[in-house]
Amino acid sequence: MSAPQHKQTHRTATLLWITLCLFIFTAETHAEDVKPANASNYTALPRASRDGIGKMYQGREISQVMGHLGAEWLERSSRVLEERPQLLVDSLGLEPGDVVADIGSGSGYFTRRLAPKVGPSGRVLAVDIQPEMLALLKRNLQREGIRNVKMILGTELSPKLPDASVDVVLMVDVYHEFSFPHEMMTAIRRALKPDGRVVWVEYRMEDPLVPIKRLHKMSRAQVIKEASYQGFKWVKAYEKLPRQHVLFFRKTSD
Ligand SMILES: C[S@@+](CC[C@H](N)C(=O)[O-])C[C@H]1O[C@@H](n2cnc3c(N)ncnc32)[C@H](O)[C@@H]1O
């Protein structure tokens, strides 16, 4: 290769290198705008925040899932006073014979309180994505002799519930952890009976005194925004719990 030819090749290589660097830099700075090819509802953050997964949905960063090693916290005795779980269960208006899905059941703190409400003719469908949580739930159900619960190992995308089969879907302190909220809520919508209701229970973001990490709290406005986007209409709120919103929704007509 002659000297000018070599120079030309070198210049072209340098130009290519600069273009590549610029591309990488731009991609990095605008990472928030990048939509993963298979998930147009979501955008990626350049960096996940401390308790988040670095994925945005409807202006909110999705939080990490609470691991099964934290299950003891769910069963802490102080929870009765801190959260008044029986008030929440009573507010649901459950009838004997109802089918209620406890999505993100964890160790079954609420599953066990829902079971007597629907009685032997009803059913609690306890769904979780961690087999370890379901193992704890099974042990707790056996210890308390509760028989009207069906455990379901769901996935990040679906609770694996049969179509049009559920009267009430309860989500306590879990929705903000859904890594695919859009897909989960589409599947939940399908699983609801036509007059079924979905109940979001989330720690109040509006209240700085609620001692819970930021990404594990949600404002009422944010829940209503996301639920409306997913095809649910807001019915009412029950605001008598010390720390959590209880927000009731129905499906909008198809
Ligand atoms: C913070 S715990 C709450 C457990 C229970 N609802 C309670 O209040 O005691 C959240 C649970 O939701 C589960 N979870 C997270 N994403 C889920 C999903 N997509 N489907 C079902 N369960 C999920 C987690 O594995 C975890 O057990």
The ligand as an SDF file (V2000), in Angstrom:
LIG
                    3D

 27 29  0  0  0  0  0  0  0  0999 V2000
  -43.9380   -7.5500   49.4870 C   0  0  0  0  0  0  0  0  0  0  0  0
  -44.5040   -9.1700   49.2290 S   0  0  0  0  0  0  0  0  0  0  0  0
  -46.1940   -9.0360   49.7760 C   0  0  0  0  0  0  0  0  0  0  0  0
  -46.7930  -10.3640   50.1550 C   0  0  0  0  0  0  0  0  0  0  0  0
  -48.2380  -10.3300   50.6670 C   0  0  0  0  0  0  0  0  0  0  0  0
  -49.1370   -9.7350   49.7090 N   0  0  0  0  0  0  0  0  0  0  0  0
  -48.3230   -9.6090   51.9740 C   0  0  0  0  0  0  0  0  0  0  0  0
  -48.7580   -8.4300   51.9770 O   0  0  0  0  0  0  0  0  0  0  0  0
  -47.9430  -10.1870   53.0010 O   0  0  0  0  0  0  0  0  0  0  0  0
  -44.6970   -9.2690   47.4650 C   0  0  0  0  0  0  0  0  0  0  0  0
  -44.8680  -10.6790   46.9240 C   0  0  0  0  0  0  0  0  0  0  0  0
  -45.2930  -10.5850   45.5740 O   0  0  0  0  0  0  0  0  0  0  0  0
  -44.6320  -11.5550   44.8030 C   0  0  0  0  0  0  0  0  0  0  0  0
  -44.6190  -11.1310   43.3830 N   0  0  0  0  0  0  0  0  0  0  0  0
  -43.8340  -10.2090   42.7660 C   0  0  0  0  0  0  0  0  0  0  0  0
  -44.1400  -10.1170   41.4600 N   0  0  0  0  0  0  0  0  0  0  0  0
  -45.1490  -10.9930   41.2410 C   0  0  0  0  0  0  0  0  0  0  0  0
  -45.8990  -11.3730   40.0900 C   0  0  0  0  0  0  0  0  0  0  0  0
  -45.6670  -10.8360   38.8780 N   0  0  0  0  0  0  0  0  0  0  0  0
  -46.8680  -12.3070   40.2350 N   0  0  0  0  0  0  0  0  0  0  0  0
  -47.1210  -12.8720   41.4480 C   0  0  0  0  0  0  0  0  0  0  0  0
  -46.4300  -12.5570   42.5640 N   0  0  0  0  0  0  0  0  0  0  0  0
  -45.4580  -11.6400   42.4660 C   0  0  0  0  0  0  0  0  0  0  0  0
  -43.2800  -11.6870   45.4430 C   0  0  0  0  0  0  0  0  0  0  0  0
  -42.6890  -12.9180   45.1260 O   0  0  0  0  0  0  0  0  0  0  0  0
  -43.6170  -11.5280   46.9210 C   0  0  0  0  0  0  0  0  0  0  0  0
  -43.8870  -12.7620   47.5130 O   0  0  0  0  0  0  0  0  0  0  0  0
  1  2  1  0
  2  3  1  0
  2 10  1  0
  3  4  1  0
  4  5  1  0
  5  6  1  0
  5  7  1  0
  7  8  2  0
  7  9  1  0
 10 11  1  0
 11 12  1  0
 11 26  1  0
 12 13  1  0
 13 14  1  0
 13 24  1  0
 14 15  1  0
 14 23  1  0
 15 16  2  0
 16 17  1  0
 17 18  1  0
 17 23  2  0
 18 19  1  0
 18 20  2  0
 20 21  1  0
 21 22  2  0
 22 23  1  0
 24 25  1  0
 24 26  1  0
 26 27  1  0
M  CHG  2   2   1   9  -1
M  END
$$$$
